[in-house]
Amino acid sequence: MVIFFKMFIPAILDIPYYLKNDFKVVSGYARDNANGSGNIRHVTIINEKDKQEIYVEFSYSDGVNKGDYLKVKYLPHTKYGILLNRK
């Protein structure tokens, strides 16, 4: 039951955002090296606008290092997104 709430409820809540193409966008620097397995990376980005830390996951085959500048668009509840830019 707990697994259901942790996995499926956020995905269900993101459906309207996905259908409306209403993704959130964060630009900033990676706080740490990105972790993950296969092509899935998860990283905490320090938002350059308000210095808030935002955890996101995205598909990317190369590594992401601490201090890399990233721009990611993501869904607000599952925090899964697409890497738009990496410098």
KERO-683902 format. One record per atom (N, C-alpha, C): residue number from 1; residue in one letter; atom name; x negated, y negated, z negated. Coordinates in steps of 0.2 Angstrom, whole numbers, plus 5000, padded with zeros to 4 digits. Last residue first. Example, Ala and Ser with C-alpha at 12.3 -4.5 7.8 and 13.67 -1.06 7.14 Angstrom:
residues 2
<seq 2 type S atom N east 4936 north 5011 up 4965>
<seq 2 type S atom CA east 4932 north 5005 up 4964>
<seq 2 type S atom C east 4936 north 5000 up 4961>
<seq 1 type A atom N east 4934 north 5028 up 4961>
<seq 1 type A atom CA east 4938 north 5022 up 4961>
<seq 1 type A atom C east 4934 north 5016 up 4961>
This chain:
residues 87
<seq 87 type K atom N east 4868 north 4888 up 5098>
<seq 87 type K atom CA east 4862 north 4884 up 5099>
<seq 87 type K atom C east 4857 north 4886 up 5094>
<seq 86 type R atom N east 4883 north 4894 up 5105>
<seq 86 type R atom CA east 4878 north 4895 up 5100>
<seq 86 type R atom C east 4871 north 4892 up 5102>
<seq 85 type N atom N east 4900 north 4894 up 5107>
<seq 85 type N atom CA east 4894 north 4891 up 5109>
<seq 85 type N atom C east 4889 north 4893 up 5103>
<seq 84 type L atom N east 4912 north 4902 up 5105>
<seq 84 type L atom CA east 4912 north 4897 up 5111>
<seq 84 type L atom C east 4905 north 4895 up 5113>
<seq 83 type L atom N east 4917 north 4917 up 5100>
<seq 83 type L atom CA east 4911 north 4912 up 5099>
<seq 83 type L atom C east 4911 north 4908 up 5106>
<seq 82 type I atom N east 4933 north 4919 up 5093>
<seq 82 type I atom CA east 4928 north 4920 up 5099>
<seq 82 type I atom C east 4923 north 4915 up 5098>
<seq 81 type G atom N east 4939 north 4928 up 5078>
<seq 81 type G atom CA east 4939 north 4923 up 5084>
<seq 81 type G atom C east 4934 north 4925 up 5089>
<seq 80 type Y atom N east 4948 north 4931 up 5063>
<seq 80 type Y atom CA east 4944 north 4934 up 5069>
<seq 80 type Y atom C east 4945 north 4929 up 5075>
<seq 79 type K atom N east 4955 north 4927 up 5052>
<seq 79 type K atom CA east 4948 north 4924 up 5053>
<seq 79 type K atom C east 4944 north 4928 up 5059>
<seq 78 type T atom N east 4967 north 4930 up 5049>
<seq 78 type T atom CA east 4963 north 4936 up 5050>
<seq 78 type T atom C east 4956 north 4934 up 5050>
<seq 77 type H atom N east 4972 north 4917 up 5049>
<seq 77 type H atom CA east 4974 north 4922 up 5043>
<seq 77 type H atom C east 4969 north 4928 up 5043>
<seq 76 type P atom N east 4969 north 4908 up 5060>
<seq 76 type P atom CA east 4968 north 4906 up 5053>
<seq 76 type P atom C east 4969 north 4911 up 5047>
<seq 75 type L atom N east 4958 north 4914 up 5073>
<seq 75 type L atom CA east 4965 north 4914 up 5070>
<seq 75 type L atom C east 4964 north 4912 up 5062>
<seq 74 type Y atom N east 4946 north 4903 up 5081>
<seq 74 type Y atom CA east 4948 north 4908 up 5077>
<seq 74 type Y atom C east 4955 north 4908 up 5075>
<seq 73 type K atom N east 4931 north 4898 up 5089>
<seq 73 type K atom CA east 4938 north 4897 up 5088>
<seq 73 type K atom C east 4941 north 4903 up 5085>
<seq 72 type V atom N east 4916 north 4891 up 5085>
<seq 72 type V atom CA east 4920 north 4897 up 5085>
<seq 72 type V atom C east 4927 north 4895 up 5085>
<seq 71 type K atom N east 4899 north 4886 up 5087>
<seq 71 type K atom CA east 4906 north 4884 up 5088>
<seq 71 type K atom C east 4911 north 4890 up 5089>
<seq 70 type L atom N east 4884 north 4885 up 5078>
<seq 70 type L atom CA east 4890 north 4889 up 5081>
<seq 70 type L atom C east 4896 north 4885 up 5082>
<seq 69 type Y atom N east 4867 north 4884 up 5076>
<seq 69 type Y atom CA east 4873 north 4880 up 5077>
<seq 69 type Y atom C east 4878 north 4884 up 5081>
<seq 68 type D atom N east 4858 north 4894 up 5064>
<seq 68 type D atom CA east 4860 north 4893 up 5071>
<seq 68 type D atom C east 4867 north 4889 up 5071>
<seq 67 type G atom N east 4855 north 4895 up 5051>
<seq 67 type G atom CA east 4854 north 4889 up 5054>
<seq 67 type G atom C east 4856 north 4888 up 5061>
<seq 66 type K atom N east 4852 north 4912 up 5052>
<seq 66 type K atom CA east 4853 north 4907 up 5047>
<seq 66 type K atom C east 4851 north 4900 up 5051>
<seq 65 type N atom N east 4857 north 4920 up 5068>
<seq 65 type N atom CA east 4852 north 4918 up 5062>
<seq 65 type N atom C east 4854 north 4913 up 5058>
<seq 64 type V atom N east 4864 north 4933 up 5076>
<seq 64 type V atom CA east 4865 north 4926 up 5074>
<seq 64 type V atom C east 4861 north 4925 up 5068>
<seq 63 type G atom N east 4860 north 4944 up 5089>
<seq 63 type G atom CA east 4860 north 4942 up 5082>
<seq 63 type G atom C east 4861 north 4935 up 5082>
<seq 62 type D atom N east 4871 north 4949 up 5103>
<seq 62 type D atom CA east 4865 north 4947 up 5100>
<seq 62 type D atom C east 4866 north 4945 up 5093>
<seq 61 type S atom N east 4885 north 4952 up 5105>
<seq 61 type S atom CA east 4880 north 4957 up 5105>
<seq 61 type S atom C east 4873 north 4955 up 5102>
<seq 60 type Y atom N east 4900 north 4948 up 5097>
<seq 60 type Y atom CA east 4894 north 4945 up 5100>
<seq 60 type Y atom C east 4888 north 4950 up 5100>
<seq 59 type S atom N east 4915 north 4944 up 5091>
<seq 59 type S atom CA east 4912 north 4949 up 5095>
<seq 59 type S atom C east 4906 north 4946 up 5099>
<seq 58 type F atom N east 4918 north 4938 up 5074>
<seq 58 type F atom CA east 4918 north 4938 up 5082>
<seq 58 type F atom C east 4914 north 4943 up 5085>
<seq 57 type E atom N east 4924 north 4931 up 5060>
<seq 57 type E atom CA east 4922 north 4937 up 5063>
<seq 57 type E atom C east 4923 north 4936 up 5070>
<seq 56 type V atom N east 4921 north 4919 up 5047>
<seq 56 type V atom CA east 4924 north 4921 up 5053>
<seq 56 type V atom C east 4921 north 4927 up 5055>
<seq 55 type Y atom N east 4922 north 4908 up 5033>
<seq 55 type Y atom CA east 4921 north 4915 up 5035>
<seq 55 type Y atom C east 4924 north 4916 up 5042>
<seq 54 type I atom N east 4917 north 4892 up 5030>
<seq 54 type I atom CA east 4922 north 4896 up 5033>
<seq 54 type I atom C east 4920 north 4902 up 5035>
<seq 53 type E atom N east 4914 north 4879 up 5018>
<seq 53 type E atom CA east 4912 north 4886 up 5021>
<seq 53 type E atom C east 4918 north 4890 up 5024>
<seq 52 type Q atom N east 4914 north 4862 up 5022>
<seq 52 type Q atom CA east 4918 north 4867 up 5019>
<seq 52 type Q atom C east 4915 north 4874 up 5022>
<seq 51 type K atom N east 4910 north 4850 up 5027>
<seq 51 type K atom CA east 4905 north 4854 up 5023>
<seq 51 type K atom C east 4908 north 4860 up 5020>
<seq 50 type D atom N east 4918 north 4843 up 5036>
<seq 50 type D atom CA east 4919 north 4842 up 5029>
<seq 50 type D atom C east 4915 north 4846 up 5024>
<seq 49 type K atom N east 4911 north 4844 up 5049>
<seq 49 type K atom CA east 4915 north 4839 up 5047>
<seq 49 type K atom C east 4916 north 4838 up 5040>
<seq 48 type E atom N east 4904 north 4856 up 5050>
<seq 48 type E atom CA east 4900 north 4850 up 5050>
<seq 48 type E atom C east 4904 north 4844 up 5048>
<seq 47 type N atom N east 4906 north 4870 up 5040>
<seq 47 type N atom CA east 4909 north 4866 up 5044>
<seq 47 type N atom C east 4906 north 4859 up 5044>
<seq 46 type I atom N east 4896 north 4883 up 5039>
<seq 46 type I atom CA east 4897 north 4877 up 5035>
<seq 46 type I atom C east 4899 north 4872 up 5040>
<seq 45 type I atom N east 4901 north 4900 up 5041>
<seq 45 type I atom CA east 4899 north 4894 up 5044>
<seq 45 type I atom C east 4900 north 4888 up 5040>
<seq 44 type T atom N east 4897 north 4916 up 5039>
<seq 44 type T atom CA east 4900 north 4910 up 5035>
<seq 44 type T atom C east 4897 north 4904 up 5039>
<seq 43 type V atom N east 4901 north 4930 up 5049>
<seq 43 type V atom CA east 4896 north 4925 up 5047>
<seq 43 type V atom C east 4900 north 4919 up 5043>
<seq 42 type H atom N east 4900 north 4945 up 5057>
<seq 42 type H atom CA east 4904 north 4941 up 5053>
<seq 42 type H atom C east 4899 north 4936 up 5049>
<seq 41 type R atom N east 4902 north 4953 up 5073>
<seq 41 type R atom CA east 4898 north 4949 up 5069>
<seq 41 type R atom C east 4902 north 4946 up 5064>
<seq 40 type I atom N east 4902 north 4967 up 5083>
<seq 40 type I atom CA east 4906 north 4963 up 5078>
<seq 40 type I atom C east 4901 north 4960 up 5073>
<seq 39 type N atom N east 4896 north 4977 up 5091>
<seq 39 type N atom CA east 4896 north 4970 up 5093>
<seq 39 type N atom C east 4900 north 4965 up 5088>
<seq 38 type G atom N east 4889 north 4986 up 5078>
<seq 38 type G atom CA east 4891 north 4986 up 5085>
<seq 38 type G atom C east 4890 north 4979 up 5087>
<seq 37 type S atom N east 4891 north 4978 up 5063>
<seq 37 type S atom CA east 4889 north 4984 up 5066>
<seq 37 type S atom C east 4892 north 4983 up 5073>
<seq 36 type G atom N east 4885 north 4964 up 5053>
<seq 36 type G atom CA east 4890 north 4968 up 5057>
<seq 36 type G atom C east 4887 north 4974 up 5060>
<seq 35 type N atom N east 4880 north 4947 up 5049>
<seq 35 type N atom CA east 4880 north 4954 up 5048>
<seq 35 type N atom C east 4885 north 4958 up 5052>
<seq 34 type A atom N east 4870 north 4933 up 5052>
<seq 34 type A atom CA east 4876 north 4937 up 5054>
<seq 34 type A atom C east 4875 north 4944 up 5052>
<seq 33 type N atom N east 4861 north 4925 up 5040>
<seq 33 type N atom CA east 4861 north 4929 up 5046>
<seq 33 type N atom C east 4868 north 4932 up 5046>
<seq 32 type D atom N east 4870 north 4910 up 5033>
<seq 32 type D atom CA east 4866 north 4916 up 5032>
<seq 32 type D atom C east 4865 north 4920 up 5039>
<seq 31 type R atom N east 4877 north 4899 up 5038>
<seq 31 type R atom CA east 4874 north 4899 up 5031>
<seq 31 type R atom C east 4869 north 4904 up 5030>
<seq 30 type A atom N east 4876 north 4891 up 5053>
<seq 30 type A atom CA east 4877 north 4898 up 5050>
<seq 30 type A atom C east 4873 north 4897 up 5043>
<seq 29 type Y atom N east 4884 north 4875 up 5056>
<seq 29 type Y atom CA east 4878 north 4879 up 5055>
<seq 29 type Y atom C east 4879 north 4886 up 5051>
<seq 28 type G atom N east 4898 north 4871 up 5066>
<seq 28 type G atom CA east 4893 north 4870 up 5061>
<seq 28 type G atom C east 4887 north 4875 up 5061>
<seq 27 type S atom N east 4915 north 4871 up 5070>
<seq 27 type S atom CA east 4908 north 4869 up 5072>
<seq 27 type S atom C east 4903 north 4868 up 5066>
<seq 26 type V atom N east 4930 north 4879 up 5072>
<seq 26 type V atom CA east 4925 north 4877 up 5067>
<seq 26 type V atom C east 4918 north 4876 up 5071>
<seq 25 type V atom N east 4947 north 4878 up 5076>
<seq 25 type V atom CA east 4940 north 4878 up 5079>
<seq 25 type V atom C east 4935 north 4876 up 5073>
<seq 24 type K atom N east 4961 north 4889 up 5077>
<seq 24 type K atom CA east 4957 north 4884 up 5073>
<seq 24 type K atom C east 4950 north 4884 up 5077>
<seq 23 type F atom N east 4973 north 4891 up 5091>
<seq 23 type F atom CA east 4967 north 4893 up 5087>
<seq 23 type F atom C east 4964 north 4887 up 5083>
<seq 22 type D atom N east 4986 north 4893 up 5097>
<seq 22 type D atom CA east 4985 north 4888 up 5092>
<seq 22 type D atom C east 4979 north 4890 up 5088>
<seq 21 type N atom N east 4993 north 4900 up 5107>
<seq 21 type N atom CA east 4986 north 4898 up 5108>
<seq 21 type N atom C east 4984 north 4892 up 5104>
<seq 20 type K atom N east 5005 north 4905 up 5104>
<seq 20 type K atom CA east 5005 north 4898 up 5105>
<seq 20 type K atom C east 4998 north 4895 up 5107>
<seq 19 type L atom N east 5001 north 4918 up 5100>
<seq 19 type L atom CA east 5006 north 4917 up 5106>
<seq 19 type L atom C east 5006 north 4909 up 5108>
<seq 18 type Y atom N east 4993 north 4915 up 5089>
<seq 18 type Y atom CA east 4990 north 4918 up 5095>
<seq 18 type Y atom C east 4995 north 4917 up 5101>
<seq 17 type Y atom N east 5002 north 4910 up 5080>
<seq 17 type Y atom CA east 4996 north 4906 up 5082>
<seq 17 type Y atom C east 4993 north 4909 up 5089>
<seq 16 type P atom N east 5011 north 4921 up 5078>
<seq 16 type P atom CA east 5013 north 4915 up 5081>
<seq 16 type P atom C east 5008 north 4910 up 5084>
<seq 15 type I atom N east 5002 north 4931 up 5073>
<seq 15 type I atom CA east 5005 north 4932 up 5079>
<seq 15 type I atom C east 5008 north 4925 up 5082>
<seq 14 type D atom N east 4997 north 4929 up 5060>
<seq 14 type D atom CA east 4993 north 4926 up 5065>
<seq 14 type D atom C east 4997 north 4927 up 5072>
<seq 13 type L atom N east 5005 north 4937 up 5052>
<seq 13 type L atom CA east 5005 north 4930 up 5051>
<seq 13 type L atom C east 5001 north 4926 up 5057>
<seq 12 type I atom N east 5000 north 4950 up 5056>
<seq 12 type I atom CA east 5007 north 4948 up 5057>
<seq 12 type I atom C east 5008 north 4940 up 5057>
<seq 11 type A atom N east 4987 north 4949 up 5050>
<seq 11 type A atom CA east 4988 north 4950 up 5057>
<seq 11 type A atom C east 4995 north 4948 up 5060>
<seq 10 type P atom N east 4990 north 4948 up 5036>
<seq 10 type P atom CA east 4987 north 4943 up 5040>
<seq 10 type P atom C east 4987 north 4943 up 5047>
<seq 9 type I atom N east 4997 north 4961 up 5035>
<seq 9 type I atom CA east 5000 north 4955 up 5034>
<seq 9 type I atom C east 4997 north 4949 up 5037>
<seq 8 type F atom N east 4987 north 4971 up 5037>
<seq 8 type F atom CA east 4993 north 4970 up 5042>
<seq 8 type F atom C east 4996 north 4963 up 5041>
<seq 7 type M atom N east 4977 north 4971 up 5027>
<seq 7 type M atom CA east 4976 north 4972 up 5034>
<seq 7 type M atom C east 4981 north 4969 up 5039>
<seq 6 type K atom N east 4982 north 4970 up 5014>
<seq 6 type K atom CA east 4976 north 4966 up 5016>
<seq 6 type K atom C east 4975 north 4966 up 5023>
<seq 5 type F atom N east 4994 north 4977 up 5014>
<seq 5 type F atom CA east 4994 north 4970 up 5013>
<seq 5 type F atom C east 4988 north 4967 up 5015>
<seq 4 type F atom N east 4989 north 4990 up 5017>
<seq 4 type F atom CA east 4994 north 4988 up 5021>
<seq 4 type F atom C east 4994 north 4980 up 5021>
<seq 3 type I atom N east 4980 north 4992 up 5006>
<seq 3 type I atom CA east 4977 north 4992 up 5012>
<seq 3 type I atom C east 4982 north 4989 up 5017>
<seq 2 type V atom N east 4990 north 4994 up 4996>
<seq 2 type V atom CA east 4986 north 4988 up 4996>
<seq 2 type V atom C east 4983 north 4987 up 5002>
<seq 1 type M atom N east 4996 north 5006 up 5000>
<seq 1 type M atom CA east 5000 north 5000 up 5000>
<seq 1 type M atom C east 4996 north 4994 up 5000>
